[in-house]
Amino acid sequence: MEDSKRKIWTVQCVLLLLIGLCISQLYASDDVKFYDSFDDAFDGRWVVSKKEDYTGVWKHSKSEGHDDYGLLVSEKARKHAIVKKLDEPIDLKDETVVLQYEVRLQNGLECGGAYLKYLRPQDAGWTPEGFDNVSPYSIMFGPDKCGSTNKVHFILKHKNPKSGEFVEHHLKYPPSVPSDKLTHVYSAILKPDNELKILIDGEEKKKANFLSAEDFEPPLIPAKTIPDPDDKKPEDWDERAQIPDPEAKKPDDWDEDAPMEIEDEDAVKPEGWLDDEPEDIDDPDATKPEDWDDEEDGEWEAPKVDNPKCGEAPGCGEWKKPMKRNPAYKGKWHAPLIDNPNYKGIWKPQEIPNPDYFELEKPNFEPIAAIGIEIWTMQDGLLFDNILIASNEKVAETYRLSAWKPKFEVEKEKQKEEESTDSEGLKGIQKVVFDYLYKIADLPVLGDHKVKVLLIEKAEKQPNVTIGVLVSIIIVILTLLLKIIFGGKKKPAQTVVETKEPDVAETSNDQGSTEENEEQNEDAAAAAAPRRRSTRRDT
C-alpha cells in the first residue's frame, strides 16, 4: 500500500514539474520576439541585397574552433548587405525590448562596421532586394571602428512631431569596441521609463535616458529658447576686459633699439691662438688617381682633413669676441593694461522662445519590421550569430549564458594558450639572437669598446625590455664597427668630401625621401661628383 502511494506521489511530482516547464517555456516563447541561431543555412530566410554596389558574399560558416555556425562576411573591402523580414512588426513603445546579438571579429577590425539596423516597415520606402545604406531604419546598434572612430553605436532615428522629419540622434560617449578576436555579445535594453542600457558580454557599459540632452546629440527634445537670429550687437558694445593704460608713458631711458646681445668687451683672445692657420687643410697623403681626366672629371682637389695644429692649440682662424646678453636690452615698450571702465562683457543675442520646441513624454519609436546588416569593411571574417529580440531581460541573459558564454570561455582559454606559446617562442628567438650578439661582442676589433657591449647581459636578464635594448645594442655595434672600419673624425679622407659641398647621403638621411629632397639630392650629387670619385679611389 505504501509503495502504491509512493508511486502516485512520484507521478504527481513529475507531472507538476512537466507542467512548470511547459508554462516557463510558453512564458519564454512569448518573451522572444525573434531569434536566429544560424544553425541552419540562411538561404530562404535572409535576403541578400541585389544593389550593384553590394558585391560582398555572405556565407553560412562555422566559427573558428567551434561547431557553431554563423553568418559570415567572407570578403575584404566590399559592401555587404542582407536583411531578414520579421513575421510581425515589433512595437517598442510600451514594454521592455532587448536587442541582442553576437559578433566575432575573427581577423580583427581595423576599418569597418559590424552593426545591425532595425528597419521600419517597407511602406517607409524600401525592399529586401533593394536594401542599402539609405533604407529607413528605426535603430542602428553595434560596433564601428576606423581611424579615430572606435565605438559601439546606438542611433535612434526619431520622427520630429512638429516637422514630420526623421532625425538621427546619436548616443553620446558610447563604449569602445573590444580589441580582441573573441566572440562578444552586444545588448541594448530599451525600458518603458525611457532608460537605455548598453551591455557588452552582459556587463553594463553605458546607461542613458532617451529624453536627456546630456545623453543624445542632438537631443530628442529641442531647447525651449534659442538665440534671437535678428538681434545685433550694439556698435558701442565694448567686450575688452582690459585696455592699455592711456596715461602711461614710455620711460626716457627705455631704448627700444638696443640689441639683445652685444660683444663681450672683457673677453681676451686665448694665448696660443693660431690666427693664420686654417681649421681644415688638404690631406697631404691623398694623391690624384692615375685615371683622373681633368676635362671629364673636372679639376681634382684633395679632400680636406682637420688641421693637426689646431688640435694642439686653443683654436685656429680669425678670433672674434664672443657675444653676451645686453644688460640694457628691454625690447619694445608696451603700456601696462588696466581694467576697462567701459567693459560690458561678452555680447550674446537675447534668447527667444524656440518655435520648433515641443514636449515629449516618451520617444516616438517606429516599429521594427526587419533586421538588416549593411556594412562596409576592410576585413573579412566577421561572424554574426544568435540575433535576438526579446521583451524580457532575464530571457536575454539566459541566451547569453547558454549560447555565448561557453564559446567565449573556450576562446579565452585558447587565447591564453597562444599567448603563452608566443611568449615561449620569443624566449627561444631571444636565445638565438643573444648567442650571436655575444659572438659579435667577442670580436677583437671591439676590445676597446667592451663596456658598451656589456648592455647585452642586462637585456638578456630583463626580458620585458629586450626588444628596445636589442635595437639599441644593434645600433651601438653597427656604429662601432663603422667607426673602426672607416675611422673617426681625425681620418675623414676616406669617407668625407669637401665640406663646402652638400653631401648626398647626409641630405637624404636628415630630410627623408620626399620629391623635393630627391631633387636637392640630385643637384648635390652632380655638384659633388668629381670629389666623390677621388674619395672612392682613396678608399
Legacy VTK file of the C-alpha trace (Angstrom):
# vtk DataFile Version 3.0
C-alpha trace
ASCII
DATASET POLYDATA
POINTS 539 float
0.000 0.000 0.000
2.783 2.392 0.914
4.627 1.532 -2.320
1.478 2.389 -4.282
1.142 5.760 -2.532
4.814 6.466 -3.142
4.417 5.776 -6.861
1.344 8.014 -7.068
3.237 10.805 -5.278
6.195 10.428 -7.636
3.969 10.606 -10.703
2.275 13.734 -9.350
5.640 15.432 -8.789
6.782 14.583 -12.313
3.533 15.928 -13.761
3.840 19.151 -11.777
7.439 19.531 -12.963
6.444 18.991 -16.587
3.589 21.481 -16.261
6.001 24.035 -14.745
8.473 23.513 -17.578
5.722 23.894 -20.176
4.476 27.111 -18.561
8.008 28.536 -18.362
8.595 27.561 -21.981
5.391 29.307 -23.041
6.425 32.343 -20.997
9.871 32.345 -22.605
8.449 31.930 -26.111
6.149 34.920 -25.549
9.156 36.983 -24.483
11.189 36.011 -27.564
10.062 38.201 -30.451
12.760 36.997 -32.842
15.707 34.622 -32.676
18.099 33.176 -35.236
20.907 30.848 -34.171
22.051 30.243 -37.789
22.261 26.533 -37.064
20.586 26.107 -40.451
21.580 27.801 -43.701
20.213 31.332 -44.049
19.017 30.842 -47.651
15.284 31.386 -47.903
15.141 33.226 -44.569
17.534 36.105 -45.159
17.585 38.071 -48.433
20.864 39.292 -49.911
20.664 42.772 -51.413
20.838 42.896 -55.203
22.014 46.515 -55.349
25.037 46.710 -57.662
27.345 48.285 -55.053
26.844 45.412 -52.620
29.079 42.695 -54.052
30.262 41.163 -50.782
29.449 37.452 -50.390
27.696 36.105 -47.292
28.398 32.530 -46.170
26.930 30.073 -43.674
30.121 29.193 -41.827
31.423 27.706 -38.593
33.019 29.924 -36.007
36.736 29.184 -35.837
37.359 26.452 -33.262
33.645 25.645 -32.807
30.927 23.524 -34.385
28.608 26.516 -34.036
27.506 28.212 -37.272
27.007 31.891 -38.002
26.533 34.424 -40.799
29.967 35.220 -42.244
31.324 38.294 -44.039
33.636 36.442 -46.405
35.369 39.179 -48.432
37.570 42.166 -47.664
36.967 45.720 -48.831
33.441 45.031 -50.034
29.999 46.355 -49.265
27.767 43.681 -47.751
24.001 43.874 -47.252
21.493 41.268 -46.122
18.073 41.546 -44.488
15.548 39.400 -42.604
11.903 40.441 -42.581
10.126 39.737 -39.280
6.865 37.804 -39.190
5.194 40.693 -37.358
6.404 44.251 -36.669
7.626 44.797 -33.097
6.364 47.790 -31.161
8.996 49.494 -28.991
6.755 51.899 -27.110
5.091 50.177 -24.168
7.363 47.373 -22.959
10.965 46.457 -22.345
12.783 45.495 -25.545
16.203 43.820 -25.660
18.167 43.956 -28.914
20.993 41.435 -28.667
23.430 39.676 -30.984
26.891 38.169 -31.115
29.701 39.087 -33.463
33.206 37.704 -33.692
35.933 39.704 -35.455
37.996 36.667 -36.409
40.577 38.733 -38.328
40.230 41.858 -36.199
38.593 45.099 -37.270
40.833 47.933 -38.439
38.286 49.807 -40.519
34.652 48.877 -40.891
31.338 48.285 -39.183
29.744 45.268 -37.517
26.413 46.805 -36.547
22.776 45.883 -37.156
19.983 48.052 -38.492
16.460 47.544 -37.178
14.319 48.624 -40.115
10.963 50.302 -40.324
8.088 48.694 -42.269
8.509 48.503 -46.020
5.845 51.129 -46.632
8.533 53.586 -45.483
10.119 53.019 -48.891
12.434 50.006 -49.141
12.522 46.416 -50.375
14.667 43.457 -49.284
16.314 43.156 -52.737
16.965 46.910 -52.770
18.282 47.124 -49.191
21.124 49.651 -48.942
22.568 52.434 -46.787
19.552 54.730 -47.249
16.902 52.160 -46.351
14.908 53.718 -43.457
15.702 52.256 -40.057
14.462 52.931 -36.545
17.610 51.911 -34.609
21.217 51.238 -35.582
23.269 49.372 -32.992
26.709 47.774 -32.839
30.475 48.161 -33.295
32.064 50.642 -35.696
35.800 51.190 -35.914
38.032 53.144 -38.309
40.832 55.616 -37.630
39.884 57.702 -34.610
36.373 56.167 -34.545
36.046 53.319 -32.058
32.591 52.932 -30.570
29.533 50.782 -30.156
26.922 52.852 -31.977
23.417 53.432 -30.782
21.493 55.699 -33.151
17.780 56.381 -32.891
16.083 57.712 -35.983
13.238 59.687 -34.450
10.308 61.439 -36.105
10.025 65.100 -35.167
6.357 65.572 -34.178
6.353 69.158 -35.449
8.187 68.911 -38.747
7.462 65.259 -39.517
11.111 64.763 -40.478
13.209 61.843 -39.244
16.346 62.916 -37.373
19.323 60.770 -36.324
20.030 61.046 -32.590
23.411 59.610 -31.579
24.187 58.263 -28.122
26.888 60.444 -26.539
30.076 58.845 -25.226
29.288 55.267 -26.310
31.507 52.376 -25.137
34.536 51.229 -27.151
34.782 48.066 -29.240
36.751 45.180 -27.626
40.105 44.913 -29.381
40.497 41.112 -29.416
39.254 38.425 -31.832
36.867 36.692 -29.429
33.103 36.360 -29.715
31.337 39.220 -27.925
27.646 39.716 -27.264
26.122 43.190 -27.525
22.837 44.074 -25.801
20.737 47.239 -25.974
17.953 47.326 -23.392
15.132 49.840 -24.014
12.894 50.387 -20.976
9.366 51.865 -20.799
10.662 54.595 -18.435
12.876 55.985 -21.276
16.014 54.324 -19.914
18.603 52.816 -22.252
21.336 50.408 -21.185
24.210 49.145 -23.351
25.776 45.848 -22.267
28.872 44.134 -23.646
29.209 40.487 -22.617
26.444 41.054 -20.071
28.324 43.884 -18.353
26.699 47.314 -18.306
28.903 49.805 -20.168
26.521 52.736 -20.631
23.260 53.973 -19.153
21.303 56.839 -20.686
17.890 58.468 -20.879
16.301 58.993 -24.265
14.893 62.391 -23.268
18.074 63.772 -21.693
20.027 66.398 -23.618
23.131 65.092 -21.827
22.821 61.662 -23.415
21.876 62.215 -27.076
23.143 64.519 -29.801
21.095 66.261 -30.991
18.651 65.929 -28.069
15.233 64.484 -28.834
13.543 67.473 -27.143
14.716 70.819 -28.581
15.752 73.696 -26.314
12.902 75.886 -25.046
14.696 79.064 -26.119
17.166 79.919 -28.849
19.377 82.958 -29.578
17.440 85.621 -31.477
18.798 85.479 -35.062
17.712 89.088 -35.638
19.445 90.505 -32.567
22.537 92.590 -33.360
25.417 93.700 -31.152
25.327 97.497 -30.482
28.162 99.415 -32.098
29.305 100.868 -28.755
29.421 97.471 -27.011
32.935 97.055 -25.564
33.990 93.429 -24.944
37.573 94.257 -23.849
38.069 93.368 -20.187
41.378 95.287 -20.077
42.886 98.088 -22.131
46.318 99.757 -22.347
46.659 102.493 -19.746
46.175 105.758 -21.726
48.045 107.714 -19.014
51.172 105.568 -19.147
54.306 106.990 -20.787
57.419 105.247 -22.033
60.381 105.954 -19.704
63.026 108.262 -21.146
65.780 105.675 -20.676
63.846 102.936 -22.496
65.852 102.126 -25.641
63.736 100.005 -27.994
66.620 99.763 -30.483
69.105 98.192 -28.072
70.196 94.745 -29.378
69.538 91.623 -27.339
73.236 90.603 -27.450
76.477 92.553 -27.606
80.158 91.661 -27.875
81.875 90.754 -24.629
84.401 93.574 -24.361
86.158 91.841 -21.448
86.898 88.731 -23.497
90.588 88.130 -24.326
91.964 86.013 -27.113
93.396 82.789 -25.650
97.133 82.539 -25.591
98.471 80.376 -28.400
95.565 81.020 -30.760
96.741 80.355 -34.338
95.254 83.210 -36.378
96.985 82.251 -39.611
96.175 78.541 -39.510
93.014 77.263 -41.279
90.786 74.768 -39.464
90.917 72.330 -42.442
93.801 71.543 -44.779
94.281 69.385 -47.855
95.010 65.761 -46.982
98.785 65.511 -47.506
98.507 61.733 -48.059
95.897 61.991 -50.816
97.072 61.611 -54.411
95.368 62.266 -57.683
94.167 58.997 -59.260
96.135 57.922 -62.325
92.999 57.663 -64.485
91.694 61.114 -63.445
90.763 63.164 -66.526
90.554 66.914 -65.765
88.402 67.557 -68.844
85.942 64.784 -67.999
86.105 64.760 -64.196
86.950 68.402 -63.517
89.867 69.821 -61.620
90.966 67.371 -58.966
91.069 68.626 -55.398
92.425 66.754 -52.439
89.870 66.009 -49.715
90.056 68.084 -46.550
91.180 66.869 -43.117
91.345 68.576 -39.720
94.414 70.742 -39.293
96.548 68.819 -36.746
97.998 72.102 -35.450
94.533 73.222 -34.380
94.165 70.162 -32.199
97.197 71.215 -30.172
96.166 74.912 -29.905
93.145 76.696 -28.340
91.862 77.404 -31.832
92.589 78.449 -35.411
91.498 81.122 -37.843
90.296 84.641 -37.179
89.467 85.139 -33.479
86.288 87.050 -32.663
84.962 88.213 -29.317
82.040 86.111 -28.099
78.580 87.611 -27.689
76.839 88.112 -24.330
73.378 89.276 -23.234
72.931 93.053 -23.390
72.061 94.336 -19.902
70.450 97.418 -21.493
68.084 95.360 -23.650
64.387 95.897 -22.804
62.614 95.221 -26.091
59.610 97.090 -27.409
57.740 99.145 -24.806
54.043 98.497 -24.207
51.714 100.415 -21.959
50.531 98.320 -18.962
46.954 97.021 -19.009
44.238 98.333 -16.727
40.605 97.355 -16.176
38.378 98.736 -18.906
35.829 101.119 -17.351
33.539 100.610 -20.383
33.660 96.810 -20.294
30.197 95.265 -20.726
31.099 91.595 -21.036
30.924 89.220 -23.998
27.881 90.086 -26.048
25.271 87.421 -26.705
21.985 87.741 -28.573
18.917 87.645 -26.403
17.013 84.398 -26.008
13.593 83.997 -27.605
11.095 81.108 -27.479
12.088 78.294 -29.814
9.371 77.965 -32.478
10.430 74.305 -33.005
10.160 73.366 -29.322
7.905 70.518 -28.302
7.421 68.416 -25.191
7.717 64.667 -25.179
6.851 62.093 -22.546
8.233 59.148 -24.490
10.197 58.723 -27.712
8.047 58.194 -30.772
9.635 54.847 -31.676
8.881 53.479 -35.110
8.077 49.748 -35.144
10.751 47.258 -36.184
9.733 45.212 -39.218
13.085 43.739 -40.283
16.696 43.257 -39.241
19.417 44.244 -41.699
23.201 44.135 -41.829
24.528 46.796 -44.193
28.259 47.364 -43.743
31.487 48.218 -45.494
34.611 46.688 -44.000
38.285 46.283 -44.877
38.441 42.946 -43.006
36.757 39.636 -43.719
35.935 37.022 -41.095
33.165 38.945 -39.298
30.786 36.306 -37.961
27.281 37.263 -36.764
25.343 34.849 -34.585
22.415 34.428 -32.164
20.453 37.522 -33.159
17.712 38.042 -30.580
14.858 40.446 -29.920
13.193 39.823 -26.550
10.877 41.609 -24.159
12.482 40.212 -21.020
15.984 40.924 -19.715
16.172 37.559 -17.962
15.410 35.722 -21.196
18.192 37.646 -22.954
20.542 36.763 -20.093
19.599 33.089 -20.466
20.569 33.180 -24.134
23.869 34.877 -23.257
24.727 32.210 -20.697
23.671 29.254 -22.835
24.678 30.327 -26.355
27.521 32.827 -25.909
29.271 32.084 -22.606
30.546 28.556 -23.399
32.075 29.710 -26.710
33.669 32.733 -25.096
35.285 30.673 -22.332
36.761 28.221 -24.859
38.116 31.084 -26.997
39.519 32.897 -23.977
41.349 29.779 -22.794
42.756 29.202 -26.270
43.902 32.813 -26.423
45.800 32.372 -23.152
47.493 29.240 -24.511
48.519 31.051 -27.712
49.880 33.982 -25.751
51.872 31.576 -23.585
53.216 29.772 -26.683
54.125 33.069 -28.331
55.974 34.101 -25.170
57.939 30.828 -25.114
58.699 31.192 -28.811
60.040 34.685 -28.193
62.309 33.306 -25.486
63.694 30.801 -27.992
64.317 33.539 -30.528
65.917 35.649 -27.812
68.410 32.888 -27.043
69.499 32.619 -30.684
69.808 36.406 -31.031
71.793 36.781 -27.802
74.150 33.937 -28.768
75.036 35.805 -31.963
75.347 39.116 -30.117
77.804 37.591 -27.637
79.899 36.241 -30.557
79.957 39.709 -32.129
80.896 41.230 -28.776
83.909 38.888 -28.571
85.359 40.162 -31.854
88.908 41.508 -31.280
88.080 44.783 -33.039
85.547 45.562 -30.285
88.037 45.042 -27.499
88.342 48.758 -26.683
84.554 49.133 -26.600
83.709 46.117 -24.419
81.977 48.283 -21.809
79.390 49.455 -24.338
78.596 45.896 -25.400
78.016 44.680 -21.821
74.471 46.075 -22.135
73.675 42.684 -23.737
73.791 40.979 -20.354
71.234 43.407 -18.893
68.867 42.882 -21.822
69.062 39.102 -21.536
68.255 39.180 -17.820
65.328 41.594 -18.240
63.053 40.180 -20.998
60.495 42.952 -20.517
62.924 45.432 -22.091
64.541 43.002 -24.523
63.211 44.415 -27.793
64.129 48.016 -27.024
67.542 47.085 -25.709
68.210 44.756 -28.669
67.594 47.596 -31.098
69.885 49.858 -29.080
72.609 47.197 -28.929
72.490 46.573 -32.683
72.749 50.323 -33.369
75.716 50.634 -30.969
77.540 47.663 -32.524
76.966 48.863 -36.090
78.147 52.352 -35.117
81.300 50.971 -33.532
82.031 48.707 -36.500
81.577 51.559 -38.974
83.741 53.834 -36.844
86.505 51.239 -36.640
86.341 50.400 -40.366
86.145 53.951 -41.698
87.859 55.810 -38.909
86.878 58.722 -36.662
86.910 62.440 -37.192
90.695 62.571 -37.430
90.675 60.371 -40.598
87.857 61.729 -42.713
89.631 61.469 -46.055
88.140 58.034 -46.631
84.530 58.975 -46.106
84.086 62.769 -46.277
84.146 65.027 -49.294
84.931 68.722 -49.211
82.731 70.328 -46.551
81.702 73.261 -48.734
79.618 70.936 -50.919
76.460 69.276 -49.545
76.840 65.537 -49.125
74.099 63.494 -50.761
73.882 60.827 -48.091
73.681 63.383 -45.287
70.943 65.342 -47.060
68.912 62.176 -47.611
69.226 60.948 -44.043
68.334 64.271 -42.452
65.424 65.215 -44.660
63.749 61.975 -45.698
62.667 60.932 -49.190
60.146 63.498 -50.391
60.200 64.627 -54.027
61.711 67.970 -53.048
64.576 66.267 -51.206
65.167 63.908 -54.133
65.651 66.921 -56.440
68.050 68.504 -53.931
69.999 65.254 -53.697
70.331 65.045 -57.481
71.723 68.607 -57.603
74.093 67.855 -54.755
75.228 64.646 -56.464
76.044 66.498 -59.684
77.992 69.190 -57.840
79.985 66.740 -55.735
80.707 64.125 -58.428
84.457 64.886 -59.001
85.305 64.865 -55.311
83.230 61.763 -54.661
85.225 59.922 -57.261
88.538 60.970 -55.647
87.208 59.761 -52.314
86.251 56.387 -53.803
89.751 55.957 -55.188
91.345 56.702 -51.815
89.021 54.284 -50.057
LINES 1 540
539 0 1 2 3 4 5 6 7 8 9 10 11 12 13 14 15 16 17 18 19 20 21 22 23 24 25 26 27 28 29 30 31 32 33 34 35 36 37 38 39 40 41 42 43 44 45 46 47 48 49 50 51 52 53 54 55 56 57 58 59 60 61 62 63 64 65 66 67 68 69 70 71 72 73 74 75 76 77 78 79 80 81 82 83 84 85 86 87 88 89 90 91 92 93 94 95 96 97 98 99 100 101 102 103 104 105 106 107 108 109 110 111 112 113 114 115 116 117 118 119 120 121 122 123 124 125 126 127 128 129 130 131 132 133 134 135 136 137 138 139 140 141 142 143 144 145 146 147 148 149 150 151 152 153 154 155 156 157 158 159 160 161 162 163 164 165 166 167 168 169 170 171 172 173 174 175 176 177 178 179 180 181 182 183 184 185 186 187 188 189 190 191 192 193 194 195 196 197 198 199 200 201 202 203 204 205 206 207 208 209 210 211 212 213 214 215 216 217 218 219 220 221 222 223 224 225 226 227 228 229 230 231 232 233 234 235 236 237 238 239 240 241 242 243 244 245 246 247 248 249 250 251 252 253 254 255 256 257 258 259 260 261 262 263 264 265 266 267 268 269 270 271 272 273 274 275 276 277 278 279 280 281 282 283 284 285 286 287 288 289 290 291 292 293 294 295 296 297 298 299 300 301 302 303 304 305 306 307 308 309 310 311 312 313 314 315 316 317 318 319 320 321 322 323 324 325 326 327 328 329 330 331 332 333 334 335 336 337 338 339 340 341 342 343 344 345 346 347 348 349 350 351 352 353 354 355 356 357 358 359 360 361 362 363 364 365 366 367 368 369 370 371 372 373 374 375 376 377 378 379 380 381 382 383 384 385 386 387 388 389 390 391 392 393 394 395 396 397 398 399 400 401 402 403 404 405 406 407 408 409 410 411 412 413 414 415 416 417 418 419 420 421 422 423 424 425 426 427 428 429 430 431 432 433 434 435 436 437 438 439 440 441 442 443 444 445 446 447 448 449 450 451 452 453 454 455 456 457 458 459 460 461 462 463 464 465 466 467 468 469 470 471 472 473 474 475 476 477 478 479 480 481 482 483 484 485 486 487 488 489 490 491 492 493 494 495 496 497 498 499 500 501 502 503 504 505 506 507 508 509 510 511 512 513 514 515 516 517 518 519 520 521 522 523 524 525 526 527 528 529 530 531 532 533 534 535 536 537 538
